[in-house]
Amino acid sequence: MKTVVIYKSKTGFTKKYAKWIAEELSADEKGMLAIYDKPIDFTDKKNIGKIIAYVNS
């Protein structure tokens, strides 16, 4: 099973929690966690398609 963590952070606290989650995941799951420094445009179907393709692969 693949795990995707999507978050939005204005102050940095949510990013900190996302990193804590990554530290608690097993080694196999760490490869599945992607933290993007740039915002993801969820109105662009290409971005959503990439996430869905990753989860389904």
PDB file of N, CA, C and O in Angstrom:
ATOM      1  N   MET A   1       0.834  -1.169   0.000  1.00  0.00           N
ATOM      2  CA  MET A   1       0.000   0.000   0.000  1.00  0.00           C
ATOM      3  C   MET A   1       0.887   1.243   0.000  1.00  0.00           C
ATOM      4  O   MET A   1       1.889   1.301   0.713  1.00  0.00           O
ATOM      5  N   LYS A   2       0.509   2.232  -0.805  1.00  0.00           N
ATOM      6  CA  LYS A   2       1.276   3.467  -0.866  1.00  0.00           C
ATOM      7  C   LYS A   2       0.580   4.554  -0.065  1.00  0.00           C
ATOM      8  O   LYS A   2      -0.645   4.582   0.055  1.00  0.00           O
ATOM      9  N   THR A   3       1.385   5.432   0.469  1.00  0.00           N
ATOM     10  CA  THR A   3       0.879   6.516   1.293  1.00  0.00           C
ATOM     11  C   THR A   3       1.247   7.844   0.658  1.00  0.00           C
ATOM     12  O   THR A   3       2.387   8.042   0.239  1.00  0.00           O
ATOM     13  N   VAL A   4       0.297   8.746   0.586  1.00  0.00           N
ATOM     14  CA  VAL A   4       0.559  10.091   0.087  1.00  0.00           C
ATOM     15  C   VAL A   4       0.144  11.070   1.170  1.00  0.00           C
ATOM     16  O   VAL A   4      -0.977  11.012   1.674  1.00  0.00           O
ATOM     17  N   VAL A   5       1.047  11.964   1.522  1.00  0.00           N
ATOM     18  CA  VAL A   5       0.745  13.003   2.503  1.00  0.00           C
ATOM     19  C   VAL A   5       0.745  14.336   1.764  1.00  0.00           C
ATOM     20  O   VAL A   5       1.754  14.742   1.188  1.00  0.00           O
ATOM     21  N   ILE A   6      -0.390  15.003   1.789  1.00  0.00           N
ATOM     22  CA  ILE A   6      -0.519  16.307   1.140  1.00  0.00           C
ATOM     23  C   ILE A   6      -0.820  17.322   2.231  1.00  0.00           C
ATOM     24  O   ILE A   6      -1.708  17.116   3.059  1.00  0.00           O
ATOM     25  N   TYR A   7      -0.075  18.415   2.224  1.00  0.00           N
ATOM     26  CA  TYR A   7      -0.298  19.413   3.259  1.00  0.00           C
ATOM     27  C   TYR A   7      -0.098  20.810   2.685  1.00  0.00           C
ATOM     28  O   TYR A   7       0.509  20.986   1.629  1.00  0.00           O
ATOM     29  N   LYS A   8      -0.612  21.779   3.392  1.00  0.00           N
ATOM     30  CA  LYS A   8      -0.419  23.187   3.051  1.00  0.00           C
ATOM     31  C   LYS A   8       0.013  23.890   4.323  1.00  0.00           C
ATOM     32  O   LYS A   8      -0.590  23.699   5.379  1.00  0.00           O
ATOM     33  N   SER A   9       1.046  24.696   4.227  1.00  0.00           N
ATOM     34  CA  SER A   9       1.574  25.338   5.426  1.00  0.00           C
ATOM     35  C   SER A   9       1.869  26.805   5.146  1.00  0.00           C
ATOM     36  O   SER A   9       2.624  27.134   4.231  1.00  0.00           O
ATOM     37  N   LYS A  10       1.275  27.667   5.928  1.00  0.00           N
ATOM     38  CA  LYS A  10       1.571  29.098   5.819  1.00  0.00           C
ATOM     39  C   LYS A  10       2.676  29.500   6.790  1.00  0.00           C
ATOM     40  O   LYS A  10       3.500  30.358   6.475  1.00  0.00           O
ATOM     41  N   THR A  11       2.692  28.889   7.956  1.00  0.00           N
ATOM     42  CA  THR A  11       3.637  29.285   8.998  1.00  0.00           C
ATOM     43  C   THR A  11       4.783  28.301   9.187  1.00  0.00           C
ATOM     44  O   THR A  11       5.766  28.613   9.859  1.00  0.00           O
ATOM     45  N   GLY A  12       4.662  27.108   8.596  1.00  0.00           N
ATOM     46  CA  GLY A  12       5.715  26.109   8.734  1.00  0.00           C
ATOM     47  C   GLY A  12       5.410  25.017   9.738  1.00  0.00           C
ATOM     48  O   GLY A  12       6.106  24.002   9.773  1.00  0.00           O
ATOM     49  N   PHE A  13       4.383  25.203  10.559  1.00  0.00           N
ATOM     50  CA  PHE A  13       4.052  24.185  11.552  1.00  0.00           C
ATOM     51  C   PHE A  13       3.575  22.893  10.897  1.00  0.00           C
ATOM     52  O   PHE A  13       3.965  21.806  11.324  1.00  0.00           O
ATOM     53  N   THR A  14       2.742  22.996   9.874  1.00  0.00           N
ATOM     54  CA  THR A  14       2.230  21.794   9.212  1.00  0.00           C
ATOM     55  C   THR A  14       3.358  21.042   8.525  1.00  0.00           C
ATOM     56  O   THR A  14       3.372  19.812   8.524  1.00  0.00           O
ATOM     57  N   LYS A  15       4.312  21.776   7.936  1.00  0.00           N
ATOM     58  CA  LYS A  15       5.467  21.130   7.309  1.00  0.00           C
ATOM     59  C   LYS A  15       6.267  20.363   8.360  1.00  0.00           C
ATOM     60  O   LYS A  15       6.749  19.262   8.097  1.00  0.00           O
ATOM     61  N   LYS A  16       6.405  20.941   9.540  1.00  0.00           N
ATOM     62  CA  LYS A  16       7.125  20.276  10.630  1.00  0.00           C
ATOM     63  C   LYS A  16       6.438  18.962  11.001  1.00  0.00           C
ATOM     64  O   LYS A  16       7.100  17.941  11.188  1.00  0.00           O
ATOM     65  N   TYR A  17       5.106  18.993  11.107  1.00  0.00           N
ATOM     66  CA  TYR A  17       4.370  17.772  11.433  1.00  0.00           C
ATOM     67  C   TYR A  17       4.491  16.742  10.316  1.00  0.00           C
ATOM     68  O   TYR A  17       4.588  15.546  10.592  1.00  0.00           O
ATOM     69  N   ALA A  18       4.486  17.181   9.067  1.00  0.00           N
ATOM     70  CA  ALA A  18       4.652  16.250   7.947  1.00  0.00           C
ATOM     71  C   ALA A  18       6.016  15.565   8.024  1.00  0.00           C
ATOM     72  O   ALA A  18       6.127  14.372   7.741  1.00  0.00           O
ATOM     73  N   LYS A  19       7.038  16.304   8.399  1.00  0.00           N
ATOM     74  CA  LYS A  19       8.370  15.705   8.552  1.00  0.00           C
ATOM     75  C   LYS A  19       8.397  14.722   9.721  1.00  0.00           C
ATOM     76  O   LYS A  19       9.058  13.686   9.642  1.00  0.00           O
ATOM     77  N   TRP A  20       7.681  15.041  10.810  1.00  0.00           N
ATOM     78  CA  TRP A  20       7.602  14.101  11.939  1.00  0.00           C
ATOM     79  C   TRP A  20       6.917  12.808  11.509  1.00  0.00           C
ATOM     80  O   TRP A  20       7.326  11.719  11.913  1.00  0.00           O
ATOM     81  N   ILE A  21       5.884  12.929  10.697  1.00  0.00           N
ATOM     82  CA  ILE A  21       5.213  11.732  10.179  1.00  0.00           C
ATOM     83  C   ILE A  21       6.205  10.906   9.369  1.00  0.00           C
ATOM     84  O   ILE A  21       6.243   9.683   9.498  1.00  0.00           O
ATOM     85  N   ALA A  22       7.005  11.560   8.539  1.00  0.00           N
ATOM     86  CA  ALA A  22       7.994  10.852   7.722  1.00  0.00           C
ATOM     87  C   ALA A  22       8.992  10.101   8.593  1.00  0.00           C
ATOM     88  O   ALA A  22       9.400   8.989   8.259  1.00  0.00           O
ATOM     89  N   GLU A  23       9.381  10.701   9.699  1.00  0.00           N
ATOM     90  CA  GLU A  23      10.334  10.042  10.595  1.00  0.00           C
ATOM     91  C   GLU A  23       9.743   8.793  11.236  1.00  0.00           C
ATOM     92  O   GLU A  23      10.480   7.857  11.546  1.00  0.00           O
ATOM     93  N   GLU A  24       8.437   8.758  11.438  1.00  0.00           N
ATOM     94  CA  GLU A  24       7.781   7.618  12.073  1.00  0.00           C
ATOM     95  C   GLU A  24       7.454   6.493  11.098  1.00  0.00           C
ATOM     96  O   GLU A  24       7.163   5.374  11.520  1.00  0.00           O
ATOM     97  N   LEU A  25       7.501   6.777   9.806  1.00  0.00           N
ATOM     98  CA  LEU A  25       7.172   5.755   8.817  1.00  0.00           C
ATOM     99  C   LEU A  25       8.318   4.763   8.676  1.00  0.00           C
ATOM    100  O   LEU A  25       9.469   5.083   8.974  1.00  0.00           O
ATOM    101  N   SER A  26       7.997   3.572   8.224  1.00  0.00           N
ATOM    102  CA  SER A  26       9.041   2.573   7.985  1.00  0.00           C
ATOM    103  C   SER A  26       9.882   2.998   6.785  1.00  0.00           C
ATOM    104  O   SER A  26       9.513   3.917   6.054  1.00  0.00           O
ATOM    105  N   ALA A  27      11.002   2.330   6.591  1.00  0.00           N
ATOM    106  CA  ALA A  27      11.909   2.672   5.498  1.00  0.00           C
ATOM    107  C   ALA A  27      11.220   2.568   4.141  1.00  0.00           C
ATOM    108  O   ALA A  27      11.452   3.405   3.269  1.00  0.00           O
ATOM    109  N   ASP A  28      10.369   1.546   3.946  1.00  0.00           N
ATOM    110  CA  ASP A  28       9.674   1.390   2.675  1.00  0.00           C
ATOM    111  C   ASP A  28       8.692   2.531   2.445  1.00  0.00           C
ATOM    112  O   ASP A  28       8.547   3.008   1.320  1.00  0.00           O
ATOM    113  N   GLU A  29       8.031   2.963   3.486  1.00  0.00           N
ATOM    114  CA  GLU A  29       7.036   4.018   3.351  1.00  0.00           C
ATOM    115  C   GLU A  29       7.669   5.386   3.146  1.00  0.00           C
ATOM    116  O   GLU A  29       7.054   6.270   2.549  1.00  0.00           O
ATOM    117  N   LYS A  30       8.896   5.571   3.635  1.00  0.00           N
ATOM    118  CA  LYS A  30       9.548   6.867   3.470  1.00  0.00           C
ATOM    119  C   LYS A  30       9.720   7.215   2.001  1.00  0.00           C
ATOM    120  O   LYS A  30       9.626   8.382   1.620  1.00  0.00           O
ATOM    121  N   GLY A  31       9.972   6.204   1.172  1.00  0.00           N
ATOM    122  CA  GLY A  31      10.119   6.453  -0.257  1.00  0.00           C
ATOM    123  C   GLY A  31       8.830   6.902  -0.901  1.00  0.00           C
ATOM    124  O   GLY A  31       8.846   7.460  -1.998  1.00  0.00           O
ATOM    125  N   MET A  32       7.712   6.666  -0.236  1.00  0.00           N
ATOM    126  CA  MET A  32       6.413   7.021  -0.789  1.00  0.00           C
ATOM    127  C   MET A  32       5.968   8.417  -0.378  1.00  0.00           C
ATOM    128  O   MET A  32       4.987   8.930  -0.917  1.00  0.00           O
ATOM    129  N   LEU A  33       6.656   9.033   0.550  1.00  0.00           N
ATOM    130  CA  LEU A  33       6.257  10.344   1.045  1.00  0.00           C
ATOM    131  C   LEU A  33       6.958  11.420   0.232  1.00  0.00           C
ATOM    132  O   LEU A  33       8.186  11.449   0.154  1.00  0.00           O
ATOM    133  N   ALA A  34       6.187  12.289  -0.362  1.00  0.00           N
ATOM    134  CA  ALA A  34       6.758  13.376  -1.146  1.00  0.00           C
ATOM    135  C   ALA A  34       6.365  14.699  -0.505  1.00  0.00           C
ATOM    136  O   ALA A  34       5.188  14.965  -0.265  1.00  0.00           O
ATOM    137  N   ILE A  35       7.351  15.504  -0.240  1.00  0.00           N
ATOM    138  CA  ILE A  35       7.093  16.829   0.305  1.00  0.00           C
ATOM    139  C   ILE A  35       7.529  17.833  -0.753  1.00  0.00           C
ATOM    140  O   ILE A  35       8.704  17.908  -1.114  1.00  0.00           O
ATOM    141  N   TYR A  36       6.576  18.590  -1.234  1.00  0.00           N
ATOM    142  CA  TYR A  36       6.848  19.563  -2.277  1.00  0.00           C
ATOM    143  C   TYR A  36       7.080  20.933  -1.646  1.00  0.00           C
ATOM    144  O   TYR A  36       6.313  21.369  -0.788  1.00  0.00           O
ATOM    145  N   ASP A  37       8.150  21.608  -2.081  1.00  0.00           N
ATOM    146  CA  ASP A  37       8.412  22.959  -1.596  1.00  0.00           C
ATOM    147  C   ASP A  37       7.534  23.981  -2.311  1.00  0.00           C
ATOM    148  O   ASP A  37       7.247  25.050  -1.771  1.00  0.00           O
ATOM    149  N   LYS A  38       7.107  23.644  -3.533  1.00  0.00           N
ATOM    150  CA  LYS A  38       6.242  24.542  -4.296  1.00  0.00           C
ATOM    151  C   LYS A  38       4.803  24.066  -4.163  1.00  0.00           C
ATOM    152  O   LYS A  38       4.550  22.864  -4.079  1.00  0.00           O
ATOM    153  N   PRO A  39       3.863  24.998  -4.144  1.00  0.00           N
ATOM    154  CA  PRO A  39       2.447  24.597  -4.048  1.00  0.00           C
ATOM    155  C   PRO A  39       2.005  23.764  -5.245  1.00  0.00           C
ATOM    156  O   PRO A  39       2.458  23.988  -6.368  1.00  0.00           O
ATOM    157  N   ILE A  40       1.129  22.815  -5.004  1.00  0.00           N
ATOM    158  CA  ILE A  40       0.565  21.991  -6.068  1.00  0.00           C
ATOM    159  C   ILE A  40      -0.736  22.629  -6.518  1.00  0.00           C
ATOM    160  O   ILE A  40      -1.598  22.944  -5.697  1.00  0.00           O
ATOM    161  N   ASP A  41      -0.878  22.819  -7.824  1.00  0.00           N
ATOM    162  CA  ASP A  41      -2.111  23.376  -8.384  1.00  0.00           C
ATOM    163  C   ASP A  41      -3.088  22.232  -8.603  1.00  0.00           C
ATOM    164  O   ASP A  41      -2.967  21.483  -9.572  1.00  0.00           O
ATOM    165  N   PHE A  42      -4.062  22.097  -7.700  1.00  0.00           N
ATOM    166  CA  PHE A  42      -5.005  20.992  -7.791  1.00  0.00           C
ATOM    167  C   PHE A  42      -6.084  21.222  -8.838  1.00  0.00           C
ATOM    168  O   PHE A  42      -6.899  20.336  -9.094  1.00  0.00           O
ATOM    169  N   THR A  43      -6.097  22.406  -9.445  1.00  0.00           N
ATOM    170  CA  THR A  43      -7.030  22.639 -10.548  1.00  0.00           C
ATOM    171  C   THR A  43      -6.467  22.098 -11.854  1.00  0.00           C
ATOM    172  O   THR A  43      -7.202  21.939 -12.829  1.00  0.00           O
ATOM    173  N   ASP A  44      -5.169  21.815 -11.881  1.00  0.00           N
ATOM    174  CA  ASP A  44      -4.520  21.254 -13.069  1.00  0.00           C
ATOM    175  C   ASP A  44      -4.647  19.735 -13.015  1.00  0.00           C
ATOM    176  O   ASP A  44      -4.096  19.093 -12.121  1.00  0.00           O
ATOM    177  N   LYS A  45      -5.362  19.173 -13.959  1.00  0.00           N
ATOM    178  CA  LYS A  45      -5.608  17.724 -13.961  1.00  0.00           C
ATOM    179  C   LYS A  45      -4.324  16.918 -14.107  1.00  0.00           C
ATOM    180  O   LYS A  45      -4.286  15.756 -13.701  1.00  0.00           O
ATOM    181  N   LYS A  46      -3.277  17.500 -14.674  1.00  0.00           N
ATOM    182  CA  LYS A  46      -2.002  16.783 -14.810  1.00  0.00           C
ATOM    183  C   LYS A  46      -1.422  16.460 -13.434  1.00  0.00           C
ATOM    184  O   LYS A  46      -0.910  15.362 -13.215  1.00  0.00           O
ATOM    185  N   ASN A  47      -1.503  17.411 -12.512  1.00  0.00           N
ATOM    186  CA  ASN A  47      -0.970  17.186 -11.162  1.00  0.00           C
ATOM    187  C   ASN A  47      -1.752  16.113 -10.430  1.00  0.00           C
ATOM    188  O   ASN A  47      -1.162  15.243  -9.789  1.00  0.00           O
ATOM    189  N   ILE A  48      -3.066  16.164 -10.518  1.00  0.00           N
ATOM    190  CA  ILE A  48      -3.903  15.148  -9.877  1.00  0.00           C
ATOM    191  C   ILE A  48      -3.619  13.786 -10.496  1.00  0.00           C
ATOM    192  O   ILE A  48      -3.535  12.781  -9.791  1.00  0.00           O
ATOM    193  N   GLY A  49      -3.470  13.757 -11.818  1.00  0.00           N
ATOM    194  CA  GLY A  49      -3.173  12.498 -12.511  1.00  0.00           C
ATOM    195  C   GLY A  49      -1.865  11.887 -12.055  1.00  0.00           C
ATOM    196  O   GLY A  49      -1.769  10.667 -11.917  1.00  0.00           O
ATOM    197  N   LYS A  50      -0.855  12.714 -11.817  1.00  0.00           N
ATOM    198  CA  LYS A  50       0.443  12.213 -11.347  1.00  0.00           C
ATOM    199  C   LYS A  50       0.310  11.582  -9.964  1.00  0.00           C
ATOM    200  O   LYS A  50       0.901  10.536  -9.698  1.00  0.00           O
ATOM    201  N   ILE A  51      -0.458  12.210  -9.093  1.00  0.00           N
ATOM    202  CA  ILE A  51      -0.652  11.667  -7.741  1.00  0.00           C
ATOM    203  C   ILE A  51      -1.407  10.350  -7.805  1.00  0.00           C
ATOM    204  O   ILE A  51      -1.027   9.383  -7.144  1.00  0.00           O
ATOM    205  N   ILE A  52      -2.475  10.304  -8.598  1.00  0.00           N
ATOM    206  CA  ILE A  52      -3.263   9.070  -8.731  1.00  0.00           C
ATOM    207  C   ILE A  52      -2.424   7.962  -9.346  1.00  0.00           C
ATOM    208  O   ILE A  52      -2.492   6.818  -8.895  1.00  0.00           O
ATOM    209  N   ALA A  53      -1.631   8.280 -10.371  1.00  0.00           N
ATOM    210  CA  ALA A  53      -0.777   7.272 -11.010  1.00  0.00           C
ATOM    211  C   ALA A  53       0.244   6.730 -10.016  1.00  0.00           C
ATOM    212  O   ALA A  53       0.526   5.532 -10.017  1.00  0.00           O
ATOM    213  N   TYR A  54       0.802   7.595  -9.167  1.00  0.00           N
ATOM    214  CA  TYR A  54       1.772   7.155  -8.174  1.00  0.00           C
ATOM    215  C   TYR A  54       1.134   6.205  -7.171  1.00  0.00           C
ATOM    216  O   TYR A  54       1.705   5.166  -6.839  1.00  0.00           O
ATOM    217  N   VAL A  55      -0.044   6.563  -6.694  1.00  0.00           N
ATOM    218  CA  VAL A  55      -0.722   5.724  -5.701  1.00  0.00           C
ATOM    219  C   VAL A  55      -1.107   4.381  -6.304  1.00  0.00           C
ATOM    220  O   VAL A  55      -1.026   3.357  -5.626  1.00  0.00           O
ATOM    221  N   ASN A  56      -1.518   4.368  -7.553  1.00  0.00           N
ATOM    222  CA  ASN A  56      -1.954   3.127  -8.202  1.00  0.00           C
ATOM    223  C   ASN A  56      -0.803   2.271  -8.706  1.00  0.00           C
ATOM    224  O   ASN A  56      -1.017   1.104  -9.036  1.00  0.00           O
ATOM    225  N   SER A  57       0.408   2.808  -8.778  1.00  0.00           N
ATOM    226  CA  SER A  57       1.542   2.023  -9.315  1.00  0.00           C
ATOM    227  C   SER A  57       2.081   1.036  -8.305  1.00  0.00           C
ATOM    228  O   SER A  57       3.027   0.306  -8.599  1.00  0.00           O
TER     229      SER A  57
END
